[in-house]
Amino acid sequence: MADEDRPTILVVDDDQDLLLLAKESLLDFHVLVAGGGREAIDLLVSAQGRSIRALVLDLMMPNVDGFAVLRELRARPETASMPVIVLTARQDLSVEQQADEMGADAFLTKPYNPQMLEMQLRMLIDATPAIDLDADQAIALDALHDLAEDDGGP
């Protein structure tokens, strides 16, 4: 299957072995990787939500953690409905609850089963229409979001 025929996903983790595993095991997807939260936010903002169909996000990363990425993603109109699967090594119900409250769509504990991740990605992508904003629409949405923040909105 050609890259353009596969949905693009972004996998964010500070563990390089996990990023390599994702690229090697998720063959039905075009896999982009980010080694940390800041890099993920930069990729999402530059894509403006147009090409990335889902996010696989580690929560525990240095500097900008997965919660900060999820908060930023949900705050931007062009990425607010993007499916997010959270990965974490912590087996703590409060972490799962916090991710759920912040808008995560699914939760997997590391080490995860690649087939389970692929199945969840497929279900979430199939259930979420692709956002295809042109550049002017994306700029307008960004301006509205900034205006709402300046006025004390969300």
Sequence and secondary structure as in RCSB ss.txt:
>XXXX:A:sequence
MADEDRPTILVVDDDQDLLLLAKESLLDFHVLVAGGGREAIDLLVSAQGRSIRALVLDLMMPNVDGFAVLRELRA
RPETASMPVIVLTARQDLSVEQQADEMGADAFLTKPYNPQMLEMQLRMLIDATPAIDLDADQAIALDALHDLAED
DGGP
>XXXX:A:secstr
  GGGS EEEEE S HHHHHHHHHH TTSEEEEESSHHHHHHHHHHHTTSSEEEEEEES  SSS HHHHHHHHHH
STTTTT  EEEEES   HHHHHHHHHTT SEEEESS  HHHHHHHHHHHHHHS      HHHHHHHHHHHHHHHH
TT  
